[in-house]
Amino acid sequence: MAATKSSGKSAGKTARLMSLDVFRGATVAFMIIVNTPGTWSHVYAPLRHAPWHGCTPTDLVFPSFLFISGVAMWFSLRKFNFEFSGASLFRILRRVLLIFAAGLFLNIFPHFIDRDYNTLRIMGVLQRIALAWGLGSSPGAADKAKLHLDSNSSDPVRILGPDVFHGRSRSLFTGG
């Protein structure tokens, strides 16, 4: 995976993973298409969620965002050398709370005063992403990532790959 510096950035900025940025942009664009089909009475079938059985391209938007946040988490935790500290805990909690609050705000907006708060959907999409990010970046996950860190590698696929492809993925998530 090649990381390239974005044009116009100073030399002190961290490198961006271009493929992740492209995938993020494509996922956001598809999310906008799915959420605004023009008319809800005549929606193109792949832009609808599948019934309980089946899968449409629309059903891949949320998992794509979870994948994107997981890859981005690796780059974020790398700043702290994958070690649990007060600074890393503060950054993790701040990010979780900001994403969760943004989701709540978007569920309430623009009806702050005349809203029936008994029907407020607390666990929306952004809130679920925030909780997944918080649980995924827990100290145990950070310690496991450091154990699998190859000193010559900065590639998350090379770090995770051997465990996943040799049947040891269970140990990454259960600690066993």
Secondary structure, DSSP 8 states (H G I E B T S, - for coil): --EE--TT--TTS--EEHHHHHHHHHHHHHHHHHH--S-TTS--GGGS---SS---GGGGHHHHHHHHHHHHHHHHHHTTTT---HHHHHHHHHHHHHHHHHHHHHHHTT-SSS--GGG---S-HHHHHHHHHHHHTSHHHHHHHHHT--TT---HHHHHHHHHHTT-HHHHHH--
